[in-house]
Amino acid sequence: QVQVVESGGGLVQAGGSLRLSCAASKSIFSINVMGWYRQAPGKQRELVADIVRDGTTTYADAVKGRFTISRDHAKNTVYLQMNSLKPEDTAVYYCNAAEYGIAWNRDYWGQGTQVTVSA
């Protein structure tokens, strides 16, 4: 079992920055993938960025060059630095911890944090 708790959302003007944090209840060394997803009203939840245990990162095309995912093992925390924010980045952002092995997988989600970008 993994609990993840997001923080850092808020209201920001277009062009501004925010940093989201995701604190995990256990060592992120042992978690296969940590990721950030978002869901805007009326849209499906989509991957924003993730980081694999070996440090490999993946970004959605819409955020490449603006968002950066990083982690602090000592704090069991994953961050999402969001720069040059746009109104279309407005969404609820969710942290995900994915664990898997041979023939099994588990996903753990946080409660979400609202990010609102005003024009």
N, C-alpha and C positions, 0 to 999 in steps of 0.2 A: 504494500500500500504506500502511496505517495500523496501527500497533500501539497498543493501549490497555492500560493497566495500572491495575487498581483497588487501592485500599487503604482502610483505615479501619473495616473490619468488626469485630465482636466480640460480646461478651455484655453485655447491659444489662438492667436491671430495667424493668418496665412503667412508663411515664411518663417514662423517661429519654430521652437524646438521643445521637445519633451523627452524625458527618459522614463521608461517603464521598468519596473523591477518585478521579478518573480522569485519568491523565496520557496525553496523546496524543503520538505520535512526530513529528507535524508540526503546523503552525499550524492551530488550530481555526477560524481565519478561512476556511480553504478547505474545511472539512467542512460538508456541507449540514445535517445534523442530528446532534446528540449526545444520547444518551439513556441512561436507567437502566431496566433491566428486572429482574424478580425471578422466581425459581422456587422454590416451596415443594415439599416432598416429595409426590409423587403428583399434582402439578398442572402445568398448562402454564405456560410462561414468559409473563409479562404485562408490559406497559408500566407503569412507575411514573411517569416524567416525562421529557419531552424538551425540548430547546431548539434552535430553528432558527437558522440563521446570522444572521437579522435580529433575533434576540432574543426572538421569540415562544415562549412556553412552553405546555406541555400537561401536565396532571396526571390521573392516574387518580382517579376519584371517592373511592376508599378512602383516599387520602392528601391530598386537598385540605385546605388550612388547617393541615396538620401538616408537610409536606415542602416544601422549597424547592430548586429547581435553580438553579445559578448557574455562572458561568465566569470564568476569569482568562486573558485572551488572552496576557498576558506569560509565563505559565507553561504555556500550552497545556493547561490543566487545567479540568475540569468537576467541580463539587461537587454533592453531594446532602446537604443538611442535613435530618436527620430528628428531629423533636421529638415529644413525647407518644407515644412508641412503644408499640405494643400487641403482645401475644403473636402475633396474626395477621400481624404484619409479619415474623415469622421466615421467612427464605428465604435463598437464595444470590442476591446482587445482582450483576448484570452490567452493564458499560458497553458501549455500542454506538456506533459511528461509522458513519454512513450517508452514502455518496457516490452521487450519481446525475446523469445527464444525459439527453440524448435517447436513448432506446432502450437504456440501460444503467443498472445500479445495482449497488452493492457494499456489503456489510455486514461490519464488522469487530467482533469480540467480544473482550472480555478473558476472563481465566480465572475470574473471579467472586470475590466475597468474602462470607463467611458472616456473616449478622446473626442473632443469636439474642436474643429478648426473653423474659425469664422473667416469670411471673405474680407 
